[in-house]
Structure formats: structure tokens, C-alpha cells
Amino acid sequence: MELRHLRYFVAVGEEEHFGRAAERLHVVQPALTRQVRQLEEELGCALFERLKWGVRLTEAGKSFLEEARRLLSDLGRGVDRTRLVAQGKIGCLRVGFSETVTHGEELSSILRRFRTSSPDVRLELFLTTSISAGEQLRNQEADVAWFPRSAANFVYDPVLSACHKAGFTLKIVHEVNSPTTMLSLVAGGIGLSFVIESAKRTKPKGVVLREVAGLRVTPQLSIVWRKDNKAPALQRFVEMIRSQFAEVDTSAHHGNRTSSRKSTEGRL
């Protein structure tokens, strides 16, 4: 049994006439009659009563018409869904990100654009770290991860360099990845710290923030995904990031990397 048998049968069943069904299908009537006869022989029962003015469905024919319509409808939906998946317009995208990334506007901007362009792609968002993200990607628990360029705070190197140029060296007593944790340590009297400007939204009571004149740090964040992950939704997400940020360089090291002084540099 082939799909054309179902389509031909449904047309004849709905028209109750081989001639009208043939016109509807743009086939010659003898060929249509032959295909329906082959279908009846395969099923082992008559689907139509042949009348002088046309045909009428038998009880078996009525039952099979419902099934044939359902099968063709399911097939149509399946074809449409397959095309949408291939275009990256439906599916699921699992995005991991570090707490530090949430303090900037890059991630929220990309998510907003992606949601607008692909409203039927389900986004699964979760917090992660640069260390955990590698395992999550290898275990296929995440599609893409977004975090600062290094495990340390992305202001680490620029701040040390600025202090060196100013003629003094910082005494580092503790290192953490989270600005929130860092501010909590400052609140506990552990010392002072350099943090990004957006950290002022979550600073604990008693902590004072002062702008350091002349110190400007351009965030460099990383987006990482598996090289062998060809999911169209992921490809759309990555291309959207590339298009949003001007300075882009792409390479691969067991995976894909996209970089931007403003936003991304990833690898796996």
C-alpha cells in the first residue's frame, strides 16, 4: 500500500464518483479505478458499492475513510514539523550561563531577539560555571553555555595590569567567581574588591561602591557549543550572536568558538 492509494481512495470516497475524483486529482479515470481496485484487493474487502450514477462507501469503506484521512493529516503535520525543525523554528535549546553574565545586557538581549524570531523553540535556561559547562556539553545536557572568558572574574587581568601601571601590587587574599559572593566577602570585612558596575544592584548593606577613574574594562564573554551539534535551533542562536556583535572570529578546538570583545569567545 502506497500513499497514492490513500489519496486516491479519499478523493473517490469524498466525491462518490470516479470521474469527478479523477478530475480533482488530475489523473485519468482508468488509472484511478485500477489503483482503487488494487487497494481493495490488498485489504481483502470492497470499499465501494458500484452504482449506475457513481459509487457509495461500504461500511468497511466508511471506516477506512476515517483512518485514511487521519493518516494523511498526520503525515501532513509531520512533514510541516520536519521542515520547521530543519529551519530551526521549533525544537528545544538548552542554554547554560554563569551568574556574572546576568549582570550585563548581552545575554538578555540575545534571548529577547531569539524569542521574537523563534517563538516556538522552547528555551531551557539554567545557571552553570565554566567548569561545569564543559561536562554538561560533553554529556549532551546542554546545547550552549555562556560565561566569562576565564574561570576567574573577567576583570581580573585588566585590573592587575592597571594596578601595575599605577605603581602598586594588589595583595590577593581570596578568589571567587561570583560578584555576589565577592561583595558578601567585602561586607564581612575580608577586604576590598573590583567589581562590574552592574553589581551595585545586588550589593549588601554596608558595602560602598566607588568608581575608579580611568579604569575601563571591556567584558569578554564566551559562548561554547559542541562541534558535532548540528541542531538548527542552535545554529540560529549562534548566528544571531555573530550578527549582533561586530568583532567576530571563529575557529575550532574539539568544537566551535565565536569571539567578540563585547560578547563572545567560546570553545569545546
N, C-alpha and C positions, 0 to 999 in steps of 0.2 A: 504494500500500500504506500503510495506516494502522496505528497501534499496536493498535487494537482487533482487527485481523485477526490480529496475532501472538498477542494474549492469547486470542482465541477458538480459534485453532489449537492452542496449547499445552494448553488445557483439554481439547479433544477428543482430542488425542494422548495425554494422560495418563489420561483416563477410558476411552478407546476406546469411547465411546458418546455420541451426540449428546444424548440425553435427560438423562443424568447431568451432562454438561458444561453443558447449559443451566441445570439447577438450580443448579449450582455458581456460574455467572456471573449468575444471576438475570435471565435473558433467555428469551424464548420460543424453542422449538426451531426453528420455521421460519426465524426471523431468523438464528439461529446457522448453520443449514445453508446459507443464502444467502450469508453472509459467508465461510464456508469455501470455497464454490464460487467466489466472486469471487477469492479468493486463489489457488486452483488455476489459474483462467483467466489471472490475471496472471503467474504463474510458468510457465505453459505445460506443466504436468505434474500428474499425480494424486498427491496426498499421502496418500490413504487408499484402501484396498480396502473397498468397501461389502459387508458380510456380513449374514446374516439376524439375527444376535444383536448386531450392533454394527458397528464399523469396526476396521481394522487398518492401521497405518502401512505405506506402501510404503518401499522403500529410500530414495527421494528424500525421503519424509516423515520417516524417521528422521534423516536428515542435517539436514533443515531444522528439526526439533525441537530439536536441539542448538544450532543457530545462533540460533533464536528465544529459547530460554532464556537464552543468553549476552547477546543484545541487551537483553532485558528486565531482566536482572540489572545490566548496565552502566548502563542508564537509571536504575534504582532507586538505584544508588550515586551517579550523577551528580546526581540530584535531592536526595539526602541531603547531599552535599557542598556543593551550591549553597546550601542552607538554612543549613548551618553557617558557610559563608563570610559570608553575609548577616548572621548573628548575631555575627560576629567571633570565632567559636570555633576556627577553623582559618585557616591562612594564614601569612604571614611579616611580622614587624615589625622594621625596621632602626632601631636606637637608637644615636645618637652621643652621647658625653658627654665632658666635659673631665676632666683628672686631678683638678682641685680638687673636683669633685662627688663623687668616690670617697672623699674624706676624711670626708664626712658619712654619715648613715644614710638620708637621704631616698630616694636612687636605689635602694639595695639593698632598702629596704622596699617600694617600688613594684614592683620587678621580682619580688620574692618573692610579693607579692599577685597580680600579673598571671599569674605562672607557675601559681599554685594555681588561679585561676579559669579560665585558658585554657591548659591543659597541651599542647594540640595546635597552638598557634600557635608557630611557630619564631622565636626571638629571635636576631637578628644584632646583636651589640654591638661597638662599636669606639670608640677614643679619637678626639676631634676638638677643635677650638677654635672660639670664637665666629666667627672669620673664615672658617675652612674650612667650618663647618656651613652657612653661607648658600649657598655654592656647591654643596655636596652636596645640599641640599634643592632648589635650583633645577634641578640636573641629575638630580633624582629618584634619587640614590644613597643617600638616607637618607629615612626617614619622619618621624623626630622627633629633635631634638637637645636636650641638656640641658647647660647651662653657667652660670657666674656671670653676674650681671646685666650686667656690662661686661667689656670685654676685659682690664682690669686686675683685680687681685685684689679680691674683693668687700669686703675690709676697708679698701680704700684711702680712700674718702671719710670713713667713720666715724672712722678713726684720725687723719686730718688735722684733722678737726673737734675731736676730743678733745684733741689736742696744742695746737690754737689756744686752746681754753678753758683749758688748763693754763698758758698764757702762753709757749709756745715754738714754734718752727717747725722741722720736720724738714728736713735737707739731703738731698735725694734724689739718689743717685749712680747708681742703676741700677733699671730696672723689668723684671720678668719676670711671666709668667702662672702659672708652676708653683711651688707651695710647695716641692717637692723641689729645684728649681733654685735657689730663693731661699736655702734652707738650705745648699746647696752653696757659694753665694757667700759666705755668712756664715762657713762653715768655712774659706774661702780668705782670710779677713781683709778682705773688701771693706767690711764694716760690720755694722750690726745691722738687724734687721727684725722686723716684727709678723707673726705667722702664726696660723692657726687652731689650736685646741687639739689636734685630731687629728693635726697634723703631727709630734707627738712620737713617733709610731710609726715615722717614717722619717728622723728627724734623724741627721745624720752624727756620727761620733765627734768629740768635742771641742767640739761645739755645746751650749750650755747654754740651756735654756728657763726663763723666769721669768713667772709670772702677773702681769699688770698689774691691780692692784686698781682696781675701779670702771669698767673698760673692758669693756663687753659689746656685742658686735656680733651682730645677728641676720642670718644669711645670707639673701641674696635671690638666688635662682637663677632661670634662665629655661628654659622649655620652648618650643620653636619647631617648627611644622609648617606644611606648605603648606595654604593655604585650600582649594585645589581637590582635595586628597587626601581622598577620602571613604571610604577603606578602613575597613570596620567594625572590624577589629582595632585600628587607630589610634584610632578614636573611643572604643572601650572603654578603651584605655590612658589617653587624656586624661580621660575621665570618672572613671576611678579616681583620678587625681591630684587632680581637683577635689573629689572626695568625701573624700579623705584630709586635705586641708588646709582649714582653716576660712575664712580670709580670701581670697576669690576675686573677681577682677574680670576680665571678658572683653571684649575689643574686637578690632578687626582693622585691619591696615595692610598691604595686599597679602598678607594671610594671617591667621592666628589667634594670639591672645595669651591666655595664662592667667597670673594672677599671685597670689602669696601671699608675705607677709613671711617665712614659714617656707620656702617652697619655690620658687614659680614665677612667672616673668614672661617671656613669650615673644612673638616677633613674626616675621613674614615676609610 
